């Protein structure tokens, strides 16, 4: 597992900067909230300068919906939605930051037009390169000039961070100079880590299914972080770039995407479920005391094993996942094994059937009505 570190910028290990960088790698847009004049835009400018990449600042409050949805242009083939100049500059740069500034002072129609840019990186009919990180800054509506709350669909596309600058840090900057911000340590992309993070989130939701989608009913909370199918997926992809031992950064990412209640509960659950290494379970399924496992730990263990075994999409990996499932089913965990068997079957490589050792296990699940009969045939 390799890590990369940017030049020192502010306090070493600042979770805000660590999460900003992890979210950027995961393709998750970040929204900094804070009062006017505290340096939100300056932070992004310093990050771009430290990384040596291009940055485009678009003041949402001064734009029209067409500046994000595309400007209608008549061509020989019909009407096309042309991207504005700032989007073409980012496409040419292939890397950098797009800062959507003053988001809460933009009219609702403009906020709606920003949604596709934030989530899909599409401007008009142009697609921003994968290397472009989408970030935003906003003042709380009560401290913004003619501010609006973000609508729930717009808010649900961002990782929300409340940003402030400590007085001592500002005094130090005034005295010795403001330095470019420091990034914490983030992990390099690894499909196995991504699969493991998604398995953790999926296992948690199995224990708390009511938290999968829980949109707040009041406008204020709906305009911030709240749990949805989308934000849980975004959380899994973001924490795949974070050191599991960096609790402040993981907690900030979780609460910033799925809200304080759900995010805090997930991080606490994750800390309590110290699971065996999936690779060790695959190598020796009997090493796990399946009959003694509390159901939620069994869910989490088998889900992690299934995700790990199928992360590379190979036939060998897929076949190896069946032995732990059979061991768990033999220890009385048929429901847990059945759920993972269904997930495993959906990822079956072409022209590949479960190994012979899994046939008896599949027949038991089929007889119990836990999986379709044709699967066990």
N, C-alpha and C positions, 0 to 999 in steps of 0.2 A: 504494500500500500504506500503510495507516494503522496507527498504534500508539496504545496508551493506557497511561498510567502512573498508579499509585496514589500517594497521599501517601507521603512517605518513611517507612520503617519501620525498619529495622536497617541493615545494610551495603547500600549501593547495589549493585544487580546481583546480589544473593544468589541463586544458582541454585535453592536450595530453594524460595524464595518465588516465583520466576519459574515453576518447574515446577508448583507448587501452583496457580497461577492459570491456566496453560495447560491443565492437566488438568481443572480445574473447567469451563472453557469447552468442553472436548471431551466432557464428561460422563463422565470417567474418575475412579473413586474412588481416593483416595490414602491410604496407610497409613504413618504415621510410627512408626518403631521407635526406642526409646531407653530408657535406664534410668529408674527411678522418680525423680520430683522434678526433672527437668531442664527442665520447662516446655513439654511437647508440647501439652497442653490449653490452656495460656495463649497459645501461638502462634496457635492457631485462634481463640480469643476475641479476640485483638488484631486479627487479620485481619478478622473480622466487624465489630468496632467501627470499624476504619479505613474499611471499605466502607459502613458504615451499614446493615447488613443483620441480619436475625434469625438467631439461632443456637440450636439445640436440642442439648443434650448427653444422650446416652442411655448409661448405664453398662451395658454388655453383661453384666458379671459379676453384676449384680443383677436381670437380666431372665429371663423364661421364653421358650421358643420362640414362644408365641402372641403375645408383645409385638412380634414382627416378622412372623410368618406370618399374624397376624390372630386376633382373639378370636371364637370361634363365638357367633353371636347368632341366635336363632330369630325369623324374620319370617314374614309371610303367604305369601311366595314360597318359603320354605324356610330353610335355615341359611346365613347370610351370615358372611363373615370380616371383622369390623369392625376398622378401624385404630385404634390408641390415640390418646390426646389429643395427644401430641407430633407425630404425623404430621398431624393436622388443623391444628395451629398453623402448621406449615410450609406446608401447602396454602393456608391463609389469607394467609400472608405472601407467597407466590409467588416468593420469593427468599431466599437465606440459606445457612446451613451446617447439615448434620446431622452431628454428631460421634458416632461409635460408639466409645466409650472403653473401655479395659481389655479389649480384644478377646481377648487370650491367656489371661485369667483366666476367661473365660466357658466354661461346659461345652460339649463338642462339639455337643450338640443345639442349643444357642443359636447357636454359630458357623455351623452348617448353615442355620439359619433366616435368618441375616443375608445369605446369599449373594444372594438375589433382590433384597433392598434395595440392596445394593452395586452390582449390575450393571444391574438393570432399574428401580430406584427404585419398586418396588411394595411396599406395606405392606398386608397383608391383601388387600383388593380395591380399595384406593385407590392412585392413582398420584401420586407427588410431582412438582411442577412442574419444568420443564426448568431453571429458574433455581436450583434447590436443588443445592448442591455436597455430595457425600457424601465425608466424610473419616473417618479412624479413627486411633486411637492405641493402641499396644501396647508392653508390655515384653517383651524376649526371655524365653522360657520359663524360662531358668535364673535370671533375676532377678525373676520374677513370683511372687506368692504363689499356690501351687497352679496353676501355669501349664501350658498345653497348647500343643504345636506346632499351627499352623494346618494343616488338611487341604489337600492340593494343590488341590482344586477351589475352595476359598475363597481361598487365596493367589493363584490365577490371575485373580482378579477385581479385584486392586488394583495400583496403582503403588507400589512399596515404596521408602521413603526412610529411610536411617539418619540420625537427627537427634541433634545434640549442640550445646552452646553453648560457644564458646571462653571460656577463663578471662578474657581481657582484656575481652571483651564483657560478661561478667557483672560484672566490677569496674567498668567504665564505667557500667553500669546502676545499680549500687548507689550510685555516686558522684553521678551527674547525673540519674538517673531512667531507668526502662525505657520506651523509646518503642515505639509501635506498629510492627509489622514492615513493611519496605519490599517492595514488589513490583517485580520487574524489568519489562522491556518485553515485552509480548505483542502479537501481531498480532490485528487484527480478523478475524472469520470471512470466509473467501473460498472459494467452491467450487472455484476453480481451484487455490488453494494446497492445499486438501484433496486434490484429485485428484492433484496433483504429488507430495505426500507419500506417498500410497498407491502411486503408480507407482514411487517410489524403493524403498519396502519390497518391492514385488512383484519389482522387478528384482534386488534383493539376494538374495531367496529363490530366484530362478531360478539364481543362481550357487552357492547353498548350500542346496539343498532339504532336506538333513538337519536343518537348524535350524528348519524350519517348526513342528514339534511334537517337543519333546525334554524330556519330563517327567523330573526327577531320580528316581533310584531310592531315595535315602535320605530319611527323613522331614524332616530339618532343612532340606535344600536345597529339597525339594518344598514346604515351608511359606513360601518366599520367592518371588522373581521367577524365572520360567522361561518359555521360549519356547513359544507355542502359536498356533494360528490366531487365537484371540481376542486375545492380548496383542500380536501383530504389528499387528493392525488398530487396537487401542487406541494403540499407539505412533505409527502413521501419523497418526491423528486428533489426537494431542497435539502432535507436532512441527509440524503445520500451523499452530499458533499461536505457534511459537517462531521467532525470528530465526535463519536458518541459520548466521549468523556467531557465534552465542552457543554456542560449543562446550561449555562447562561445563554449561549447561542442557540441551542436546540429549543429552549423554552421560549426565547424571543421569536423564533421562526414559527413555533406551534401556535402561540397566542396571537401572532400577527396574521395568521392565515385562517384559523378556525375559531378564534375568540379565546378570551381568557379562561372561561370555565372548561370548555372542551380541551383546549390546548394544555392547560395545567394538569388535567386528569390524564391525558395521554402520556405526558412526560413522566408523571408519577407511576402510571401503569408500566411504562417501559422500564423504569428503574427497578421495579419490583420483580419483573419477569426476566431474570438473568438466565437466558436460554443457552442450551448447549450449542456448540458450533455445528451448523448444518452439515459441514463436510465430515465431521466426526460421526454424526448420526448416520449419514449415508454409508460410511465405511464400516460401521458396526451398529446396525439397528438395535441389537440386543443390549447395547450399553446403556440404553435409556430405560429407567424403571417405569414403563408405561402404565402398569396397573396402579402405581402409587401417585401418578400425576393428577393434580387438580385440573378439572376440565379446561379452564382458560389457558393453563400452561401447555396442555396437550394441543389445543387449537394453535397456539402460537408456535410451538415446536414443529408441528407437521406443516403448517403454512410456510414457515421459514425454510424447511427442508424442500418442499415442493418448489418454492420460488428459486432456491439455490440450484436445484437440479435442472431446472428448465431455463435458466438465465441465458445459456449459450445457444439454446435451440437445437442441440444435438440429439441424435437418437440414443447415444450412450447415456447422456445425462437423464433423459426422460425415462429410460428403462430402470435406471438406478433408484428412482424415487419410489418405486412400488414396494420395495422390501420394508422400509420403515412404516408405510401405510399398512401392510399386512401384519407387521408386528404389533402395531397399535390396535388394529381390529381384533387380533387374537387375544389381546389383554382386556377386551371389553369396551374399547373405544370405537365402536362401529359408526356412530354418528359423526364423530370427528374425522375418522378415516374416509367416510363416504363423501363428506364435503370436499375433502382434498382430492379424492379420486375423481369427482366430477370436474374439478378445476384442472386436474392433470389430463383428463381425457380431452378437454377443450384445446389443449396445447399439443396434442399428439402429432408427431412428425408424420409426413406422408408415408403410407404403406408400412406403418409400424403398429404392432399390436402389443398389449401388455404381455410380460413374460409368463411362462407357464406357472411359475411360483405364485403369481397373483391370481390365477384362475379360481382357486378355491375361495379366496378372500372376496373376489368379485361376485361369486355365486351366492355367498352369504348375504352380501349387501343387496343383491338383486332379489333374493327371496324375502328379505325384510322390507322391500319396497323403497330402498334408499337410493338406488340407481336403476335406470331402465334395464329391462331384461335382455334387450339385444346387446348391451355392452358386455354382459357376462358370457354371451354365446361364443 
